[in-house]
């Protein structure tokens, strides 16, 4: 795999790239199959040609090789698949890989102290490309806005002025013992990390949940809020505007889910 930005080609020039995160814990690849199938789905949505050697075993070997070479015990390895320059039909263009390594204490631990607000100047789409990790000018604008306003993240709305996601991930709201999540039809990311965690909450801890369309005001009624990001991990929101949030229930549930991994 390459990490030389001079080889990005269409990724750098046109944003012709998809991103998927893989998770390393205790030197082992976790959730590899879920992340692999998300990568394949993302490539198909971008009409990329999938090489025959892009098998689950190939990516498992790649991730473990990177982790070994970098002596990475815990972390998130993001893979970027981009189309190379090609004279023929763009859908037949060969692809190549880049990677980015983020060493963190534990990709499945819950951080706290996240400050957020709602950004209303821009909105994001709700089509099939809104759900995958592709370059987004809305994200860039929102990151600048968050930095200028001393925030960790912002809540992005869709064209119907309803909550879609944050810059980095999806929102999970806990209200009266029920976890509320935004459906992908509203612009939420597809997230192997969130799907794995939420499935554990529902099947093992028997927590109730709802998929709902929600206004920004809905966040003010929650007792606890999580941002689940495949690229940055799991973070409890401490405040949105003047509203402060607890984190006791999510801390307990995430801890149990975290303990279920090797």
N, C-alpha and C positions, 0 to 999 in steps of 0.2 A: 504494500500500500504506500501511497505517496503522501507527503505533507508539504510539498513544495508548492507554494501558491502560483508559481509561474506555469504550472501544468493545469490550472483550473479550466482554461479555455472557455467554453460556453457557460460554465458555472459562474465565472467572474463577469463575463461580458453580458450575459442574458439572464442570469439566474436560473439556468436550466439544470436544476439539481434538486434532489430530494434528500431529506435527513431522517435518520432513524437512530435512536439511542439503544445501546446494549448495556447491561448492568453486570458489574463484577463485584462479588462479595466473597471475602475470604479466599481470593484468588480463583474462584470458580465463576463460570458464567451462569447467571440466573435468568429465567424467563426467556431463554434463547429462542425457543420455538415461536413464542408469541411475537417477539420482536422481528424475527425473520419473516414471518408471514405478513406482518405490517409493512416491512420493506418491499416485499413482492407486490403487495396491493398498491403501495404508493407508486412504484415504478409503472405498473399497469395504468394507473390513472393519469400519469404523465406521458403515456404512450411511449415508454422507453423499451428498447429491446433487451430482454433478459437473457444473458449468456447461459449456455448449458451448464457451465461450472458453478453457477450461482445456486448452490445447494445449501441446505441447512448445515451439513457437515463442513462445507467450505467456510462459511461464516463463523461457525464455532471454532474452527482451527485458527482463523484470522484473529478473532477477538482474544483467544487464549494466548496466541503468539505475541500480540501487542502487549497484553498484560504482563507476560513473562519478561519480555524485553525491557519494559519500563518498570519492572518490579512493582506493579500495581496490585495492591492487596484489595482495596475497596475503591470503586469509582464508576464513572459513566464514560463509556466510549461511544462517541457519536460517529456514525458512518455517513459520508456524503457520496451519493452516486450521481455522477454527472455525465452528460453526453459529450463525446469528443467531436471535434470538427470532422465533417463528412460531406463529400460531394453529392451523395445520392439522397434518397428520401430520408427525411429527418428521423422518421420512426425506425429506420434501419441503422441508424448511427451507432457505432460501438460506444460502450460506456466504460468508465474507470472509477476508481475509488479514492477518496481522501478520508482521513480520520482525525478526530480531535479527542484529547484525553482530559478528563476532569477528575482529579484525585480528591475524594471526599471521605469523611469518616466512615460513612455507611450510606449507600444509595437508598436504603429503605428506612432510614431513621427520619424522625420528624424534627425539623428546625422550627424555631418560634421567633416572634418579633417582627412580623411582616406588616408593613404599612401600605395601604392602597387608597385609591380614589377612583371615581368613574370619569372616563374621558368621553366627552360628547361631541367633540369637533369632527371626529371621523367615525366611520362605521365599517364593519367587515362583511364580507359576503357569506352566503350560506350554501354555496354549491359544493360539489364533491371535492374540489381542490382546497376548500376552506378547512377541511378536516385533516389534512396531511401537513407535514413539515416542509414547506417550500418557502423561498424568499418572499417577504411581505413588506411593502413600504409602510403599511399601517403599523406593523410592529416597530419599525425604525422610528417613525414619528412618535409612537407611544413611549418608546424608551427615552427619547429626548425629553418628552413631557414629564415623565416620571423623575428623571434626573434633575430637571430644573425645579421641580416641586418637592424634592427631597423625599421621594417615595420609592419603595422597592418594586412596585408593579402597579398596573392600572387595570381596571375592568373595561373591556371593550364591548360595545354594543353592536348589534346587527342593524340592518336597514329598517327593521320594525321597532327599533329603539328598545329592544330587549337584550338581556345579558347573553353574550356568546361565550366568551372566555377571557383570560388575562393575556398578557403578552406572551408568557412562557407556558401556560398550562390551563387546566380546567378548574372550575370552582366546585367544591362540595360544601353545601350548607347543612348544618345540623339545627333543626328547629323542632322542639317538643319531641325529641327522641327519634325523629325521622330524618334520614339523609336525603337531601334534595339535590339533583344533578340536572344540568342543562343537556338536552338531547343534541345529537350531532346535527340534526336538521336546523338548529339555531346558530350553527357556526362553531360548535365546540370541537376541539381536537379529538381525533382517534388516539387513544392512549393505552398501550399495552400495560403500562404501570398502573393506571387508574383502574382498568378493567380487572386486573389481577387482585388488587387491593379491595375493590368494591365487592368482588365475588366472595372473597374471604369474609368480609363483614357480613354479607347476606347469608351465606351457607353455614359458616362456622359460628359466628357470633349472633346470628339471627336478628340483625339490625334491620329495621324497615327502611325502605327507600322509595322515592318517587322521581320520575323524570318529568320535569315541568318546564314550561315556558315562564320566564320570570322577568319582571321589571327590575331596574336597578334598586328600587325601593325595597324589594324583597330581601336584599342582603341586610338591610337594617333590622329586619325582624328575626334574623338568625341568632342563635346563642354562640355557635362556633362556626368557623369557616376554614377550609383547607384550600390551598392551591397545590394541585398535583401536576408536576411538570416532568416529562420524560428527560428533558435536558438539564434540569436543575434540582430535581428531587421533590420532596414533600415539605411544605411549610405551612404552619398555622398562622392565620391572619390575626394580628393583634388589634388593628384599627382600620376602619374605613371612615374617612372624614372624622366626625366627632364621636362615632360609636366605637366602643371597645368590646372585644370578644374574648371569651374564655377559651380554653383548649383541653380541659381535663378529659372529656370523653374521647376525643380523637387521639389524645396522647396515649390513653389506655388501649384503644383499639389498634392503633398503628403499632404499638409495642408488641401486642400479641401476634399481629400479622408478620411483623419483622422476625419474630422468634420462630416462625414456621419455615424459614429458609435455612439452608445449611450454613 
